[in-house]
Amino acid sequence: MTNLPQPDQRQSLTGARLCKHADYQRAYAASRKRQSASMNWFLALQSPAVSPPGPRIGLTAGKVLGKAHERNRIKRRMKEALRRHLDLLPASCDLILHPRRTVLTLDFKKLEAEIVRILQQANLEAARIAPPAPPQVL
């Protein structure tokens, strides 16, 4: 019997999603709006009450973006680009992305590059706003 190489494990956004309206509202209140070429984004540190702790992502697609099938396509494209770069999500932070209509027609490689750029900026911002670690007592 030969050992065939296993295909790459497909990562999922399931555990890393913002689900509750209260989580979105808390993240909006604790952050400020940042802009990129085809989307706006918000980054907030998680409250200690979040269980389990870890990075979470939220996507919004309001009716201003188009009909339901267009909004769904925008969300599918965003989820796929994010899924490919889950390792870049800032730890213990909530990130909310508001895509613009241009995401619908944007080349996927460009969309993916923009999401990577946003995640890198979010990591820098998370490091800047994170509270300092308490000193260890030996």
N, C-alpha and C positions, 0 to 999 in steps of 0.2 A: 504494500500500500504506500503510495507516495503522498507526501505532504504538499498540498497545493497552497499557494499563498492566499491568505484571506484578504478580501477587499477591505479597504479602509472602513473603519467603524463610522457609521453615519451619526454625527452629533445631532442633538435635538435642542430646540429652544424651549421645550416644554417646562422644565424646571426653572428656567431663567426668565420667565415672563412676568410682567406686572399684570395682575388680573383684576384687582379691586379698584373701584372708583376712588376710594379713600387713599389708596397708595399713589394714584396719579395726582390727586389734589395735594397731598403732602409733598411730593416731589416738585410740583410746580411752585408751591409756597417757599420751598427751601432752596430754590435755584434761580438762575436768571437765564433768559433766552439767549442762545447763541445761534449764529447763522452760518450756513455754508452755501455752496452754489445751488443745490437743489433740495435743501431741507433745512429746517430749524431743529435745534436739539436742546435738551435740558438735562443737567447732571446734578444729582443730589446725593449726599451721603445717606445711607440707610439708618433708620432709627434702631436703637438696640432691641426693640420689641420684635423685629423681623425674625421669623424662624422658618426655615433654616437660613442662616446668613449666607450671602453670596451675591454675585452680580445679578441684576435683573434688568430686563429691557422692556420698553413699552413702545408700541407703534400706534399711531392714530391716523385715520384717513377719513376726514369729514366729507360731507356731501358736496362741498365746494370743489372737490377733486374730480367729480364726474359721477356717472351712473354706477350702480352697484358692481357691475362686471369690471369696470375700470378701476374702482377702488380696490376690489379683490385682487386684481392683477398687480397693482402697485404694492399691496401688502405681501403678496407671494414673492415678488422680486426682492423686496426688502428683506424678508425672512430668509430667503436663500443666500443672499449676500452676507447677512449676519451669521447664519449658521456656519458658513465657511470660516469665520473669524471669531468664534466664541472665545478662543484663548486670549483675545485682545481686550475683552470686556474688563473695565476697571473693577477691582475687588471691593465688595461692600458698598456698592453704589447702585443707584437707580438711574438709568439712562432712558429718556423718552425722545423718540424721533418723530418729527412732523414732516413728511415728505411733501414736496410741491408736485404739481401736475407734470412737470418735466420728467419726473422719474419714470413715467409711463413709456416715454419714447427714448429715453437715454440709453445709450449702448451699455450692456450689462457690465463690461469690463470697467467702464468709467464709473458706473454706480458702485461697483465693488471697491474701486480705488478711493472713491469719496468716503465710503463707509469706513474703510481702513484708516483714512486720514482723520475722520471724526473720532474713531476709537483711540487713536494715538493721542489726539488733543484731549480727549476725556481722561486718559490715564495721567497725563501731565497735570490737568486740572484737579483730578482726584488726589494726587500726591500733594498738591499745593494746599488744598482745603482740608485734608485729613488732620485730625487732632494728633498732636505728638504722642508717641507711646510713653507710658509711665516708666520711670527708671526701674531697673530690676534690682531687687535687694538680694544680696547673696548671703 
